[in-house]
Each structure stands twice: as C-alpha cells, then as structure tokens.
Amino acid sequence: MLDIKAGQNQIQCDGMSRRQLIRLGALSVLGLSLPDMLRIEAAQAATGIAKKAKAKNVLLIYLGGGLTHHDTFDPKPDAPQEIRGKYSAIKTGLSGVRYSNMMPQMAQCTDLYALCRGQVTGSDHHETAAQWMLTGNYGVMQGGDYPSIGSIVTHETQPLNTLPPYIAVPRNHSFTWELGKAAFLGERFESFKSGDPSEKNWKVPNLSLMSDVPQDRLVRRETMLNAIDHLAKRVDASDQVASMDTFYQKATQMILSSEARKAFDLSQESDATRDAYGRKDRWGAQALLSRRLIEAGVRFVLLQYSAWDHHGKIFENCDRMLPGFDQAVAALLKDMKERGLLQDTLVAMYGDFGRTSKINKDDGRDHWGNAGVMMFAGAGVHGGQVIGTTDEKGEYVTERPIRPPEVAATIYSALGIDYEKALYTPQNRPVRILPDCEPIHELWSGA
C-alpha cells in the first residue's frame, strides 16, 4: 500500500528516491508516523528478500570479448549470406528454436537453461561494456569504479567454509586493465585467482607448503606473525593492513584446510568425467574446476571464458573454439544437474556484447552493443524457454531488452541480497548497489 509510484524513480543527492519522497507524503493520509512506516517497510523488505532467496552460490561464465550470437544461439538462416555466415541452423529441444550447427550439445539440453536473446549493453567498447556487465552499473561514480558483482556478493554474504568466497578461474577478466574489482570495498573483497588448471604444472597460488616447511613450523610462524601484525595495527589501522591480515588468515586456513586442497584437486575426477568436459583445450579443465569449487561451497565463482573478439577470420576461429565451448558448457550443466547442484546454484553466462550482423572485409564481425545472448540456469530458473527476440538481421532487440542493471539484480535477487541498499565509501558517501531496476522475473515465472 505504501508503494506509490510516479514515473521514473530518481535518486536524490541525499540517497532518497522520488518514490521514497512520495511515500513520505502519504504518511498523513494513512495516519502513520515516520518510524511506523520505516518499521513496516523494513519488515516488508525482509520478507520480500527472504522469498527471493533461491540460490546458495553463483557461477558466472563470462564470455570476454563478445560471443558472436549469429553463429551460436541466435542464427539468421534466412538472412543474406553476408549476415547468416558460414554455419547452418539446427533444431533444438525447443519447438521452432534453432541454433547454429556448431552448438549441437547445447541444442540437446535446452531444458536445463533459459536463453535470453535480448542483451543490450549499450556500448561497443570492451572495457566499458565489460565493466557495466560485471558491476551492473553504468559509468563510474565520483571517486572511482563501482564494485563488481562478485565483490558485492562477498561483502553481503557470509563464507560457507574456509575456501575464499569469491574465486576467479583462472583470473579476473581484463583487456588493458583488470576488470570486475572490489573498488571502494577494499582488497578484502577481491577475487582469489586460481590460475589455469589446464596448464601442465599448475599449482594453486599460496595453497601448497614449500617441501621443507612442515605444518608445525607454519603454526609457529603464524604465532610470530600474529604478534607482528598486532604491533602493525597499532601503528597503522588502514584497510591495507586489515586486508593483509585477512589475506594471511585466508592463506593459512587454505594451507591447513583439507577441504581447500581437495576442492582444487582435479585428479580426484574420473577419466570419464574429464573426457565429458573435454581435454582438447583449456575450457574443459576450467569448467570442471569451477564445478568442484561450487560443490565445495564457494559463494561466487567467476569462470573467465574469453578470446571471442574476432574482428577477422571469425569462422576459422569459431571452427577451433566453438566445439570445445559447446562441449564444456553442456557437460557442466548436465553434471551439475546430476549432482543436484543446480537446485541452489544460479549459473549465468554472458559477455561484453554481441557482434555485428554484417561480416566485415577481414571475414570477421565487429563489436555490437545493441544485441547479444545470455544464459541462466539453476536456482529455480525455468529451463526450456527463450526470453527476448532480435530482428531479422540480429541487429536490434525487438522484444524484451535486458540491460546490465537487470542482470546484476537477477543475481542479487537469487541470493537474497537487497540490491536497493546503500553501501558506504571510505569517505562515508552512500552508494546504492544498483540503480532502480528489476530482475529478469521471467526466469522464474516462465516467459
């Protein structure tokens, strides 16, 4: 009854929205005091968030560079050759829905996920679009960037065990600089980088003791460092020192923790499972590690699945990359389903943007922020549906555009995080987690 709306909600400089101001104006009519209204709204918010909480953790597959939607999940077989490209369109598990013939395994398991053909980033610039998609916020705030979705999740939820709550496989997304960082939240909420498990001599950073350091010596060393750290805190109480303390504690816990060592140990997987994910490229091992981390209780896993920026020779590159991509993602979803992990894990997959409809002079497709594809699965998401459509050329979204804030709101909503709340910078400036937006409700209600 208090949700009286009037047009677009806009945030004032004091952090209050127009909607909140109108609510205050209704107090005299309703006979409520301000404390009464705040108590009611707090109760309503708590109830609403609790109902929205469907996920325990999140696996975000980030397609850095911008996956070509024409040649994967949104082909245009009736378009001219310079648009439809090299590949043919095949049937999927959904009536009337076709994929590129390079995605046969994903075409067979459409019941496990919802496909969104309405991504609208609004920028054709890599760093800008990626930052928007990894934070859910446009532009930059006064004094710096917005925190990444993974960092917000880490800040707003409790760790489930001794593993880092936010792990990037193999590392954060980056072009000219690292993206998706914690920003003003501080280093304590940055991701732990796993490194590349497909590399021959891969070792997780800081997880293994040196061969000549027994555990009892590590414990003695920890006691000594605790004393030094206590003295340092008396000298400097900055976030950097606090972060060092936090990182040291996490590193010590991980080294001594059998569950951490077990989670990163791919040798525990059967040959059949390794084969199912794929061994020909790095994506299979990285996807498998991501599943193990989710299974071990990591809150937020970022699987960086990049190298899709094909301005030239796009079909030569897709011939090489798409089979492994199709195999790894399909195997991941099927494996998570069989293990019961999709019940309380939200899986999201998207990238910077889509690619241009017309193939350029270098036999490639360029950046295109007006259309793209995304995938969501698990945590109650209704699989077997397609949300949104693009025009006959795949250039513009004609039905249900979905923008970066809505994507982030979907993830936060699934975890029960109040994305309308304000966080505070070190200068005590309130910054809302997201602008006014709504999650992709169709994912749970059905399109």
C-alpha positions in Angstrom: 0.0 0.0 0.0 3.0 2.3 0.5 4.4 1.7 -2.9 3.0 4.8 -4.5 4.9 5.4 -7.8 5.1 8.4 -10.1 7.1 7.9 -13.2 10.8 7.1 -13.3 12.4 6.8 -9.9 15.4 9.0 -9.5 17.9 9.1 -6.7 18.4 12.5 -5.0 21.8 13.7 -3.7 20.9 12.5 -0.2 20.3 9.0 -1.5 16.5 9.2 -1.3 14.4 8.3 -4.4 11.4 10.1 -5.7 9.4 7.0 -4.8 10.5 7.3 -1.2 9.6 11.0 -1.1 6.1 10.2 -2.4 5.8 7.6 0.3 6.6 10.2 2.9 3.9 12.4 1.6 1.3 9.6 2.1 2.0 9.4 5.8 -0.6 12.0 6.8 -3.2 10.3 4.7 -2.5 6.9 6.2 -2.2 8.2 9.7 1.3 6.7 10.2 4.4 8.2 11.8 7.7 8.0 10.0 9.0 5.3 12.5 5.8 3.3 11.8 6.5 3.5 8.0 10.1 2.5 8.4 9.3 -0.4 10.6 6.6 -1.6 8.1 9.0 -1.2 5.1 11.8 -3.0 6.9 9.5 -5.9 7.6 8.2 -6.0 4.0 11.8 -5.8 2.6 13.0 -8.6 4.9 10.1 -10.8 3.8 10.5 -10.0 0.1 14.2 -10.7 0.1 13.7 -13.9 2.0 11.2 -15.1 -0.6 13.5 -14.2 -3.4 16.5 -16.1 -2.0 16.7 -19.1 -4.2 20.5 -19.6 -4.5 23.3 -20.5 -2.2 26.0 -19.6 -4.7 26.6 -18.4 -8.2 28.7 -19.5 -11.1 29.2 -16.7 -13.7 30.7 -17.7 -17.0 32.0 -14.5 -18.5 32.5 -14.6 -22.3 35.1 -11.8 -22.6 35.5 -10.2 -26.0 31.9 -10.7 -27.1 30.5 -14.0 -28.3 29.0 -14.0 -31.8 25.3 -14.5 -31.3 24.7 -15.0 -35.1 27.0 -18.1 -35.2 25.8 -19.7 -31.9 22.5 -19.1 -30.2 20.6 -16.7 -32.5 21.3 -17.7 -36.1 19.5 -15.9 -39.0 19.3 -18.7 -41.6 17.0 -16.7 -43.9 19.3 -13.6 -44.0 21.7 -12.8 -46.9 25.0 -14.7 -46.9 26.9 -11.7 -45.6 24.8 -11.9 -42.5 24.0 -15.5 -41.9 27.6 -16.5 -42.4 29.1 -20.0 -42.8 27.0 -22.1 -40.5 23.7 -23.7 -40.9 20.8 -23.7 -38.4 19.8 -26.9 -36.5 16.8 -27.9 -34.4 16.9 -27.7 -30.6 14.9 -29.2 -27.8 12.5 -26.3 -28.2 9.9 -26.2 -30.9 10.7 -23.5 -33.5 14.0 -22.5 -31.9 17.2 -23.0 -33.9 20.9 -22.8 -33.0 24.0 -22.8 -35.1 25.1 -26.3 -36.2 28.3 -25.6 -34.1 26.2 -25.9 -30.9 24.7 -29.4 -31.1 25.2 -30.4 -27.4 23.7 -27.2 -26.1 20.8 -27.7 -28.5 20.1 -31.0 -26.9 19.9 -29.8 -23.3 17.7 -26.7 -23.6 15.6 -28.0 -20.8 18.4 -27.2 -18.3 18.6 -23.4 -19.0 16.8 -20.3 -20.2 18.2 -18.4 -23.1 17.9 -14.6 -23.3 18.2 -13.2 -26.8 17.8 -9.6 -25.6 21.1 -8.5 -24.1 21.6 -4.8 -24.7 24.9 -3.5 -23.2 24.7 -0.1 -24.9 28.4 0.2 -25.5 30.7 -1.1 -28.2 33.8 -0.5 -26.1 35.3 -3.6 -24.4 36.3 -2.1 -21.1 33.2 0.0 -20.7 30.7 -2.8 -21.6 32.6 -5.4 -19.6 32.7 -3.1 -16.5 29.0 -2.5 -16.9 28.2 -6.2 -17.2 30.4 -7.1 -14.3 29.1 -4.4 -11.9 25.5 -3.8 -13.1 26.2 0.0 -13.0 26.7 2.4 -15.8 29.7 4.8 -15.9 31.8 5.5 -12.9 30.9 7.0 -9.6 32.6 10.0 -8.1 36.0 8.9 -6.9 36.2 5.6 -8.8 34.6 2.5 -10.1 31.6 0.5 -8.8 32.4 -2.8 -7.0 32.0 -6.0 -9.1 29.0 -8.3 -8.6 31.4 -10.9 -7.1 32.8 -8.4 -4.6 29.3 -7.3 -3.6 28.2 -10.9 -3.0 31.3 -11.5 -0.9 30.5 -8.3 1.1 26.9 -9.1 1.7 27.0 -12.8 2.5 28.9 -15.0 4.9 31.6 -17.5 3.7 30.4 -21.1 3.8 33.7 -22.6 4.8 37.5 -21.9 4.8 37.6 -21.5 1.0 37.7 -18.0 -0.4 34.1 -16.8 -1.0 35.0 -15.3 -4.4 37.2 -17.2 -6.8 38.1 -16.3 -10.4 39.1 -19.1 -12.8 41.7 -18.6 -14.0 41.7 -14.9 -13.2 39.6 -11.7 -13.4 38.6 -10.6 -16.9 40.9 -8.0 -18.4 41.9 -6.2 -21.6 44.2 -3.2 -20.9 43.5 -3.5 -17.2 41.8 -5.8 -14.7 38.1 -5.5 -14.6 35.4 -6.5 -12.1 37.4 -5.5 -9.0 36.2 -4.6 -5.5 36.7 -0.8 -5.9 35.9 1.1 -2.7 35.1 -2.1 -0.7 38.8 -2.8 -0.4 41.1 -5.6 -1.1 39.4 -8.0 1.3 36.6 -8.4 -1.2 38.8 -9.1 -4.3 38.7 -12.4 -6.0 41.1 -15.2 -5.3 42.7 -16.2 -8.7 43.0 -19.9 -9.2 45.4 -19.9 -12.2 44.8 -22.1 -15.2 44.2 -25.8 -14.3 44.8 -26.9 -17.8 48.5 -26.0 -17.6 50.9 -28.9 -17.1 52.5 -27.7 -13.9 49.5 -25.8 -12.5 49.6 -25.1 -8.8 47.1 -23.0 -6.9 48.8 -19.9 -5.6 49.5 -20.0 -1.8 47.9 -23.4 -1.4 50.9 -25.6 -1.1 53.6 -25.5 1.6 57.2 -25.5 0.5 58.6 -29.0 0.7 60.9 -28.1 3.6 58.2 -26.4 5.7 56.3 -28.8 8.0 52.9 -27.8 9.3 54.1 -27.3 12.9 56.7 -24.8 11.7 53.9 -23.0 9.8 51.9 -22.8 13.0 54.9 -21.3 14.9 55.5 -18.9 12.1 51.8 -17.9 12.3 52.1 -17.1 16.0 55.1 -14.9 15.4 53.4 -13.1 12.6 50.3 -12.5 14.7 52.4 -10.7 17.2 54.0 -8.6 14.5 50.6 -7.9 12.9 49.2 -6.7 16.3 52.0 -4.2 16.5 51.4 -3.1 12.9 47.7 -2.4 13.6 48.7 -0.1 16.5 50.8 1.8 14.1 48.5 1.8 11.0 44.8 0.9 11.1 44.4 1.3 7.3 42.4 -1.0 5.1 45.6 -2.2 3.5 46.9 -3.6 6.8 43.5 -5.1 7.5 43.5 -6.7 4.1 46.9 -8.1 4.6 45.7 -9.6 7.9 42.6 -11.0 6.2 44.6 -12.5 3.3 47.1 -14.0 5.6 44.4 -15.7 7.6 42.7 -17.0 4.5 46.0 -18.3 3.1 46.8 -20.0 6.4 43.3 -21.5 6.6 43.6 -22.8 3.0 47.1 -24.3 3.5 45.9 -26.2 6.6 42.4 -27.0 5.2 41.9 -30.4 3.7 38.7 -29.2 2.1 40.5 -26.5 0.2 43.2 -28.8 -1.1 40.5 -31.3 -2.1 38.4 -28.7 -3.9 41.3 -27.8 -6.2 42.4 -31.4 -6.9 41.2 -32.3 -10.3 43.0 -35.7 -10.1 40.0 -36.9 -8.0 37.8 -36.8 -11.1 37.3 -39.9 -13.2 38.7 -40.1 -16.7 35.1 -40.3 -18.0 34.2 -37.0 -16.3 37.4 -35.4 -17.7 36.6 -36.7 -21.1 33.0 -35.4 -20.9 34.2 -31.9 -20.1 36.8 -32.0 -22.8 40.6 -32.3 -22.8 41.5 -30.7 -26.2 41.5 -27.1 -24.9 41.7 -25.3 -21.6 38.0 -24.7 -21.2 37.2 -28.3 -20.1 39.5 -28.2 -17.1 38.5 -24.7 -16.1 34.8 -25.6 -16.3 35.4 -28.8 -14.2 37.3 -26.8 -11.6 34.5 -24.3 -11.4 32.0 -27.1 -10.7 34.3 -28.5 -8.0 34.5 -25.1 -6.3 30.7 -24.7 -6.4 30.4 -28.2 -5.0 32.9 -27.3 -2.2 30.8 -24.3 -1.2 32.4 -21.2 -2.8 29.8 -18.4 -2.9 30.8 -16.8 -6.2 32.9 -18.4 -9.0 33.8 -16.3 -12.0 34.8 -18.5 -14.9 36.5 -16.3 -17.4 35.9 -17.8 -20.8 37.4 -15.2 -23.1 39.0 -14.7 -26.5 35.8 -14.1 -28.5 36.9 -10.8 -30.1 37.1 -12.0 -33.7 37.3 -9.0 -36.0 39.0 -11.2 -38.6 38.8 -14.8 -39.6 35.8 -15.4 -37.3 34.8 -18.7 -38.9 38.4 -20.0 -38.7 38.4 -19.1 -35.0 34.9 -20.4 -34.3 35.7 -23.7 -36.0 38.5 -24.1 -33.5 36.8 -22.7 -30.4 33.1 -23.5 -30.6 33.2 -27.3 -30.3 35.1 -27.1 -27.0 32.8 -24.3 -25.8 29.7 -26.3 -26.7 31.0 -29.5 -25.0 32.3 -27.8 -21.8 29.2 -25.8 -21.1 26.8 -28.6 -21.9 28.8 -31.0 -19.7 28.9 -28.5 -16.9 25.1 -28.1 -16.9 24.4 -31.8 -17.1 27.0 -32.6 -14.4 25.6 -30.0 -12.1 22.1 -31.3 -12.7 23.1 -34.9 -11.9 24.9 -33.9 -8.7 21.9 -31.8 -7.5 24.0 -28.6 -7.7 21.5 -26.7 -9.9 19.0 -26.8 -7.2 20.7 -24.0 -5.2 23.3 -22.6 -7.7 22.5 -19.9 -10.2 24.5 -20.3 -13.4 24.7 -17.2 -15.6 26.6 -16.8 -18.8 27.1 -13.6 -20.8 29.8 -11.4 -22.2 30.6 -7.8 -23.2 28.1 -7.7 -26.1 27.2 -9.4 -29.4 28.8 -9.0 -32.8 27.8 -7.0 -35.9 25.4 -8.7 -38.3 27.4 -8.0 -41.4 30.7 -9.8 -41.9 33.5 -7.3 -42.5 36.2 -7.1 -45.1 38.5 -9.2 -42.9 36.0 -12.0 -42.6 35.1 -11.1 -39.1 32.4 -9.5 -37.0 32.9 -6.3 -35.0 31.6 -5.1 -31.6 27.9 -4.6 -31.3 26.2 -3.4 -28.0 22.6 -3.5 -29.3 22.1 -7.2 -29.3 23.6 -10.3 -27.7 22.7 -13.6 -25.9 22.8 -14.7 -22.3 22.0 -17.9 -20.5 20.7 -18.6 -17.0 20.2 -21.9 -15.2 19.6 -23.4 -11.7 18.2 -21.9 -8.5 14.6 -22.3 -9.7 15.1 -20.9 -13.2 12.6 -22.3 -15.6 14.6 -24.0 -18.3 13.3 -24.7 -21.8 12.4 -21.1 -22.6 13.7 -18.2 -24.8 13.3 -14.7 -23.5 13.5 -11.9 -26.0 13.9 -11.7 -29.8 16.0 -9.8 -32.3 15.1 -8.6 -35.7 15.6 -10.5 -39.0 19.3 -9.4 -39.1 20.1 -9.9 -35.4 20.9 -6.2 -35.1 18.4 -4.9 -32.6 16.2 -6.4 -29.8 12.6 -6.2 -30.8 11.2 -7.9 -27.7 12.3 -7.8 -24.0 15.6 -6.0 -24.0 17.7 -6.8 -20.9 20.4 -4.3 -19.7 23.3 -4.7 -17.2 21.5 -3.5 -14.0 18.7 -6.1 -14.6 21.3 -8.8 -15.0 23.0 -7.9 -11.7 19.6 -7.5 -10.0 18.8 -11.1 -11.1 21.9 -12.4 -9.4 21.4 -10.5 -6.2 17.8 -11.3 -6.0 18.5 -15.0 -6.4 20.9 -14.8 -3.4 18.5 -12.7 -1.3 20.7 -9.6 -1.4 19.0 -6.3 -1.1 20.3 -4.5 -4.2 18.5 -1.3 -3.3 20.5 -0.7 -0.2 23.4 1.8 0.0 27.0 0.9 0.8 29.4 3.4 2.2 32.7 4.5 0.7 35.7 5.2 3.0 34.7 8.8 2.8 31.3 7.8 4.2 29.5 8.5 1.0 26.4 6.4 0.4 26.4 4.5 -2.9 23.4 2.3 -3.9 24.4 -1.2 -5.0 22.3 -0.7 -8.2 20.2 2.0 -9.8 16.4 1.5 -9.9 15.8 -1.7 -11.8 14.1 -5.1 -11.6 15.5 -8.6 -12.0 14.5 -10.8 -15.0 11.3 -12.1 -13.5 10.5 -14.3 -16.5 13.4 -16.6 -15.5 11.3 -17.8 -12.6 7.7 -17.2 -13.8 8.2 -18.5 -17.3 8.2 -16.3 -20.4 
